[in-house]
Amino acid sequence: MPNIKKADLIPLFSFPRQRILQSMEVTHCPHAVFYNASDEQCTTCHQGEECIWMNHNDELVAIEKKSVDELKQQLLIAVDFIDSNLSPHHLSRRNCQCDNCKWLKKVQQVLDGEGQ
Protein backbone atom coordinates (compact mmCIF):
# COMPACT_ATOMS: atom_id res chain seq x y z
CA MET A 1 0.00 0.00 0.00
CA PRO A 2 1.51 3.35 -1.00
CA ASN A 3 2.61 5.80 1.65
CA ILE A 4 0.74 8.98 0.68
CA LYS A 5 1.53 12.24 2.46
CA LYS A 6 -0.84 15.15 3.03
CA ALA A 7 1.86 17.47 1.74
CA ASP A 8 1.61 15.75 -1.65
CA LEU A 9 -2.20 15.77 -1.75
CA ILE A 10 -3.00 19.33 -0.65
CA PRO A 11 -1.41 21.14 -3.66
CA LEU A 12 -3.53 19.02 -6.00
CA PHE A 13 -6.70 20.81 -4.87
CA SER A 14 -6.00 24.17 -6.53
CA PHE A 15 -6.54 22.92 -10.09
CA PRO A 16 -10.00 21.36 -9.55
CA ARG A 17 -11.09 24.37 -7.50
CA GLN A 18 -10.33 26.59 -10.47
CA ARG A 19 -12.00 24.27 -13.00
CA ILE A 20 -15.11 23.69 -10.92
CA LEU A 21 -15.61 27.40 -10.27
CA GLN A 22 -15.10 28.16 -13.97
CA SER A 23 -17.79 25.66 -14.87
CA MET A 24 -20.37 26.95 -12.43
CA GLU A 25 -23.05 29.50 -13.20
CA VAL A 26 -23.04 31.56 -10.03
CA THR A 27 -24.63 34.80 -11.19
CA HIS A 28 -28.06 33.87 -9.87
CA CYS A 29 -26.98 31.82 -6.86
CA PRO A 30 -28.81 33.23 -3.81
CA HIS A 31 -26.14 31.82 -1.49
CA ALA A 32 -23.01 32.93 -3.38
CA VAL A 33 -21.92 29.29 -3.81
CA PHE A 34 -22.32 28.46 -0.12
CA TYR A 35 -24.36 25.27 -0.22
CA ASN A 36 -27.35 25.27 2.12
CA ALA A 37 -28.71 21.75 2.60
CA SER A 38 -31.95 23.08 4.11
CA ASP A 39 -32.76 25.27 1.09
CA GLU A 40 -34.78 23.55 -1.63
CA GLN A 41 -33.13 25.77 -4.23
CA CYS A 42 -29.78 24.24 -3.31
CA THR A 43 -30.97 20.65 -3.04
CA THR A 44 -32.56 20.81 -6.50
CA CYS A 45 -29.83 22.87 -8.19
CA HIS A 46 -28.02 21.19 -11.09
CA GLN A 47 -24.72 22.39 -9.60
CA GLY A 48 -25.31 20.93 -6.17
CA GLU A 49 -22.45 18.43 -6.25
CA GLU A 50 -19.95 21.02 -7.43
CA CYS A 51 -21.17 23.45 -4.78
CA ILE A 52 -20.89 20.83 -2.04
CA TRP A 53 -17.36 19.94 -3.18
CA MET A 54 -16.30 23.59 -3.21
CA ASN A 55 -17.76 24.13 0.27
CA HIS A 56 -15.67 21.23 1.58
CA ASN A 57 -12.46 22.05 -0.27
CA ASP A 58 -12.09 25.73 -1.13
CA GLU A 59 -9.24 27.94 0.08
CA LEU A 60 -11.16 28.94 3.19
CA VAL A 61 -11.37 25.35 4.45
CA ALA A 62 -8.45 24.06 6.52
CA ILE A 63 -7.96 20.96 4.41
CA GLU A 64 -4.63 20.32 6.11
CA LYS A 65 -6.67 19.22 9.15
CA LYS A 66 -8.41 16.50 7.13
CA SER A 67 -7.12 12.96 7.17
CA VAL A 68 -5.26 11.49 4.22
CA ASP A 69 -8.28 9.26 3.52
CA GLU A 70 -10.64 12.27 3.46
CA LEU A 71 -8.30 14.15 1.12
CA LYS A 72 -8.02 11.14 -1.19
CA GLN A 73 -11.81 10.76 -1.29
CA GLN A 74 -12.30 14.43 -2.15
CA LEU A 75 -9.58 14.26 -4.81
CA LEU A 76 -11.30 11.27 -6.40
CA ILE A 77 -14.50 13.29 -6.65
CA ALA A 78 -12.49 16.02 -8.37
CA VAL A 79 -10.94 13.44 -10.70
CA ASP A 80 -14.43 12.30 -11.68
CA PHE A 81 -15.44 15.89 -12.36
CA ILE A 82 -12.39 16.69 -14.50
CA ASP A 83 -12.60 13.36 -16.30
CA SER A 84 -16.30 13.78 -17.08
CA ASN A 85 -15.65 17.19 -18.62
CA LEU A 86 -13.00 16.02 -21.06
CA SER A 87 -13.99 16.17 -24.70
CA PRO A 88 -14.00 13.00 -26.84
CA HIS A 89 -10.58 13.78 -28.37
CA HIS A 90 -9.02 12.83 -25.02
CA LEU A 91 -9.49 9.14 -25.75
CA SER A 92 -5.72 8.76 -25.90
CA ARG A 93 -4.73 10.51 -22.68
CA ARG A 94 -1.28 8.97 -22.39
CA ASN A 95 0.09 11.42 -24.89
CA CYS A 96 -2.17 14.37 -24.18
CA GLN A 97 -0.44 17.34 -22.57
CA CYS A 98 -3.45 19.56 -21.84
CA ASP A 99 -3.78 20.92 -18.29
CA ASN A 100 -6.62 18.54 -17.46
CA CYS A 101 -4.75 15.41 -18.54
CA LYS A 102 -1.51 16.53 -16.88
CA TRP A 103 -3.38 17.09 -13.62
CA LEU A 104 -5.09 13.69 -13.87
CA LYS A 105 -1.70 12.02 -14.40
CA LYS A 106 -0.19 13.89 -11.45
CA VAL A 107 -3.04 12.81 -9.15
CA GLN A 108 -2.64 9.22 -10.29
CA GLN A 109 1.10 9.35 -9.56
CA VAL A 110 0.53 10.73 -6.07
CA LEU A 111 -2.20 8.20 -5.29
CA ASP A 112 0.07 5.42 -6.55
CA GLY A 113 2.69 6.63 -4.06
CA GLU A 114 5.09 7.99 -6.65
CA GLY A 115 5.02 11.52 -5.19
CA GLN A 116 5.24 14.65 -7.31
LINWO-V55288 format. One record per helix or strand of 2 or more residues. SS is the DSSP state (alpha for helix, beta for strand). FROM is the first residue (numbers start at 0). TO is the last residue. Records with the same first field share a line. If there is no record, write none. Layout:
SS=FROM-TO  FROM-TO
This chain:
alpha=5-22  39-42  47-56  62-64  67-83  87-89  98-110
